[in-house]
Amino acid sequence: MKVIIVEDEILAQQELSWLIKEHSQMEIVGTFDDGLDVLKFLQHNKVDALFLDINIPSLDGVLLAQNISQFAHKPFIVFITAWKEHAVEAFELEAFDYILKPYQESRIITMLQKLESAWQSQASPGVSAPVARENDTINLIKDERIYVTPINDIYYAEAHEKMTFVYTKRESWVMPMNITEFCSKLPQAHFFRCHRSYCVNLNKIREIEPWFNNTYILRLRDLEFEVPVSRSRVKEFRQLMHL
C-alpha cells in the first residue's frame, strides 16, 4: 500500500513517518510540505492514501482534497490537523479519518489498522491495485471526530430541521445535513424513507404493526423506539416488504 505524507511541520512529519513504518506495512513514497507539489506528483503517480495536513502552503488541505476527489482514482484521505473546526468539511469530502495533533500513538495505530483493512478489502485476490470502493461504510461525526462506520450498523435516521440524528445499536450521532441528503448516501436496497422525518434500515425491522389510517408502526431489533410509516409511503413499503 503506497502512501504520501503532506505536512509542513518537520517534527510532525518525522513522527508520523515513524509511526507508519513502525505499526503498518505501508510504503511511504513521498513527503511534501506544499499542496501544489502534491498535485503535480499525483498527476504522474498513483497512491493508495494521503495523510494530509490542512494548514499547508500554496493550496490548503481542504482545497487539495477537493481537487483529489475529482480524480478517477480516489485515494483514501486521512486529515491530520491541530484544528477541530475542520471536521465537518472533512466529512463532506468523505475523508477516511480525521486525526488531531498532538498525535496519540494508540489512535494512530487503530487508524492504520482500519486503513490497511479497508484497502485490502477493496483489492481483488492476487491484484495489488485497488478496485472501485464498495459503498459499505459511511462517515459519522461525534465530538468533532470522524468515525468510519459500517452502513448496516445504522438502525434509523431522524430529521431535526437541518440536522439528522442517526442511531446505531448503542450510539447516536448528529449529522450536519438534512435527512434527504443523508439518505442519499445510503444504499436504497436496504434503507427506506418511510416518513418525511424518518429513514429506516429494513434489515433491522423485527415487527410491523398495523396502525391508524392503514399505516404501520415499525419495531426494530435491539431498540425500544418505534418508527412510523406515513400514509404516503405505505404502498411502496408494502411492495418492499411483500405485504
Phi, psi and omega per residue, in radians:
M1 nan 2.108 -3.064
K2 -1.706 2.299 -3.093
V3 -2.359 2.805 2.989
I4 -2.253 2.719 3.077
I5 -1.992 2.266 3.110
V6 -2.072 1.768 -3.005
E7 -2.728 2.166 -3.079
D8 -1.610 -0.081 3.046
E9 -1.654 1.991 -2.975
I10 -1.080 -0.665 -3.122
L11 -1.201 -0.721 3.097
A12 -1.136 -0.668 3.102
Q13 -1.105 -0.768 -3.127
Q14 -1.167 -0.703 -3.136
E15 -1.124 -0.785 -3.136
L16 -1.150 -0.687 3.098
S17 -1.029 -0.773 -3.134
W18 -1.113 -0.758 -3.131
L19 -1.093 -0.734 3.138
I20 -1.121 -0.782 -3.125
K21 -1.197 -0.595 -3.072
E22 -1.340 -0.580 -2.946
H23 -2.096 0.244 3.124
S24 -2.667 3.019 3.062
Q25 -1.759 0.230 -3.088
M26 -1.221 2.573 3.085
E27 -1.837 2.056 3.104
I28 -1.445 1.936 -3.059
V29 -1.742 0.002 3.102
G30 -3.102 2.592 2.992
T31 -2.226 2.416 -3.033
F32 -2.383 2.689 3.057
D33 -2.183 0.214 -3.084
D34 -2.499 2.278 -3.066
G35 -1.100 -0.679 -3.126
L36 -1.161 -0.632 3.097
D37 -1.091 -0.617 3.119
V38 -1.139 -0.792 3.135
L39 -1.043 -0.758 3.124
K40 -1.079 -0.737 3.141
F41 -1.100 -0.760 -3.061
L42 -1.265 -0.281 3.069
Q43 -1.171 -0.408 -3.067
H44 -2.170 -0.023 -3.094
N45 -2.411 2.410 3.074
K46 -1.758 2.371 3.049
V47 -2.233 2.830 -3.101
D48 -1.656 -0.378 -3.140
A49 -2.765 2.639 3.028
L50 -2.127 2.386 2.924
F51 -1.775 1.900 -2.814
L52 -2.110 1.998 3.007
D53 -1.279 2.622 -3.115
I54 -1.509 -0.720 -3.095
N55 -1.628 1.490 3.114
I56 -2.241 2.750 -3.086
P57 -1.203 2.831 3.035
S58 1.234 -0.997 -3.097
L59 -2.496 1.945 -3.039
D60 -1.187 2.922 -3.009
G61 -1.068 -0.628 -3.136
V62 -1.169 -0.809 3.115
L63 -1.133 -0.662 3.101
L64 -1.100 -0.761 3.122
A65 -1.122 -0.634 3.093
Q66 -1.088 -0.706 3.089
N67 -1.153 -0.756 -3.118
I68 -1.129 -0.562 -3.126
S69 -1.123 -0.267 3.119
Q70 -1.558 -0.126 -3.111
F71 -1.209 2.624 3.038
A72 -1.166 -0.717 3.057
H73 -1.712 1.942 -3.056
K74 -1.826 1.868 3.093
P75 -1.279 2.778 3.003
F76 -1.136 2.520 3.101
I77 -2.131 2.176 3.020
V78 -1.977 1.973 3.103
F79 -1.355 2.416 3.045
I80 -2.218 2.152 -3.020
T81 -2.784 2.777 3.046
A82 -1.606 -0.013 -3.010
W83 -1.979 2.163 -3.116
K84 -1.316 -0.467 -2.934
E85 -1.234 -0.099 3.128
H86 -1.610 0.101 -3.051
A87 -1.073 -0.701 -3.113
V88 -1.138 -0.755 3.097
E89 -1.064 -0.702 3.121
A90 -1.096 -0.706 3.103
F91 -1.072 -0.804 -3.104
E92 -1.087 -0.478 3.111
L93 -1.552 0.108 3.113
E94 1.010 0.755 3.064
A95 -1.106 2.580 3.133
F96 -1.244 -0.669 3.131
D97 -2.783 2.986 -3.052
Y98 -2.468 1.870 -3.029
I99 -1.884 2.259 3.131
L100 -1.647 2.490 2.999
K101 -1.521 2.665 -0.088
P102 -1.209 2.620 -3.069
Y103 -1.120 2.451 2.931
Q104 -1.848 2.089 -3.023
E105 -0.975 -0.723 -3.126
S106 -1.111 -0.650 3.119
R107 -1.165 -0.723 3.124
I108 -1.129 -0.755 -3.119
I109 -1.069 -0.795 3.126
T110 -1.051 -0.785 3.139
M111 -1.090 -0.753 -3.130
L112 -1.096 -0.710 3.124
Q113 -1.108 -0.780 3.132
K114 -1.139 -0.673 -3.113
L115 -1.168 -0.775 3.108
E116 -1.126 -0.679 3.115
S117 -1.121 -0.747 3.133
A118 -1.126 -0.708 3.131
W119 -1.149 -0.765 -3.136
Q120 -1.120 -0.638 -3.086
S121 -1.226 -0.381 -3.132
Q122 -1.665 0.027 -3.140
A123 -1.728 2.435 3.093
S124 -1.283 2.617 3.110
P125 -0.976 2.268 3.085
G126 1.413 0.015 -3.124
V127 -2.101 2.195 -3.067
S128 -1.416 -0.454 -3.111
A129 -1.368 2.427 -3.129
P130 -1.265 2.582 3.050
V131 -1.759 -3.079 -3.090
A132 -1.027 2.434 -3.089
R133 -1.304 2.324 3.104
E134 -1.405 2.578 -3.119
N135 -1.517 1.197 -3.100
D136 -1.991 0.007 3.064
T137 -2.334 2.848 3.093
I138 -2.496 2.579 3.115
N139 -1.530 2.149 3.083
L140 -2.030 2.569 -3.057
I141 -1.897 2.350 2.989
K142 -2.625 2.324 3.121
D143 0.926 0.689 3.092
E144 1.068 0.420 2.987
R145 -2.030 2.663 3.083
I146 -1.761 2.275 3.116
Y147 -2.032 2.108 3.095
V148 -1.368 1.978 -2.937
T149 -2.103 2.306 3.024
P150 -1.001 2.304 -3.088
I151 -1.032 -0.619 -3.095
N152 -1.242 -0.147 3.043
D153 -1.297 -0.306 -3.126
I154 -1.368 2.268 3.108
Y155 -1.631 -0.877 3.091
Y156 -2.785 2.895 3.077
A157 -2.223 2.564 -3.072
E158 -2.298 2.328 -3.120
A159 -1.353 2.382 3.013
H160 -2.386 1.512 -3.076
E161 0.950 -2.062 -3.078
K162 -1.573 0.050 3.122
M163 -1.928 2.869 3.066
T164 -2.283 2.199 3.051
F165 -1.578 2.275 -3.093
V166 -2.061 2.356 -3.042
Y167 -2.126 2.233 2.958
T168 -1.872 -2.972 -3.063
K169 -1.099 -0.669 -3.040
R170 -2.112 -0.131 -3.037
E171 -2.385 2.831 3.019
S172 -2.210 2.676 -3.055
W173 -2.374 2.627 3.080
V174 -2.039 2.006 -3.077
M175 -1.763 2.415 -3.062
P176 -1.460 1.009 3.137
M177 -2.822 2.795 3.110
N178 -1.324 2.923 -3.008
I179 -1.206 -0.514 3.101
T180 -1.100 -0.784 3.131
E181 -1.153 -0.732 -3.133
F182 -1.122 -0.786 -3.118
C183 -1.099 -0.485 3.135
S184 -1.157 -0.319 3.131
K185 -1.523 -0.107 -3.083
L186 -1.753 2.586 3.132
P187 -1.192 2.176 -3.082
Q188 -1.140 -0.351 -3.141
A189 -1.191 -0.378 -3.047
H190 -2.122 -0.289 -3.112
F191 -2.071 2.432 -3.067
F192 -2.288 2.287 3.074
R193 -1.400 1.558 -3.013
C194 -1.441 -0.156 -3.061
H195 -2.838 2.742 -3.134
R196 -1.044 -0.424 -3.108
S197 -1.870 0.015 -3.045
Y198 -2.420 2.530 2.980
C199 -2.295 2.320 -2.997
V200 -2.171 2.538 3.023
N201 -1.424 1.959 -3.074
L202 -1.066 -0.475 -3.129
N203 -1.275 -0.232 -3.094
K204 -1.718 -0.034 -3.118
I205 -1.300 2.243 3.078
R206 -1.932 -0.346 -3.098
E207 -2.673 2.369 3.091
I208 -2.038 1.998 -3.079
E209 -1.912 2.164 3.051
P210 -1.008 2.496 -3.058
W211 -2.333 -2.966 -3.089
F212 -1.070 2.615 3.037
N213 0.958 0.669 3.079
N214 1.090 0.460 3.066
T215 -1.734 -3.006 -3.113
Y216 -2.387 2.720 2.919
I217 -1.997 2.324 -3.109
L218 -1.864 2.227 3.034
R219 -1.841 2.329 -3.017
L220 -1.827 2.659 3.066
R221 -1.074 2.421 2.985
D222 1.291 -0.234 -3.096
L223 -2.079 2.613 3.124
E224 -1.499 -0.382 -3.025
F225 -1.166 2.489 3.116
E226 -1.882 2.278 -3.094
V227 -1.801 2.223 -3.131
P228 -1.475 2.664 2.951
V229 -1.923 2.150 -3.093
S230 -1.364 2.803 -3.120
R231 -1.024 -0.656 -3.095
S232 -1.219 -0.272 -3.103
R233 -1.892 -0.033 -3.033
V234 -1.081 -0.810 -3.079
K235 -1.039 -0.838 -3.132
E236 -1.143 -0.652 3.141
F237 -1.124 -0.757 3.124
R238 -1.046 -0.721 3.134
Q239 -1.120 -0.748 -3.140
L240 -1.107 -0.677 -3.052
M241 -1.689 0.063 3.128
H242 0.987 0.811 3.126
L243 -1.573 nan nan
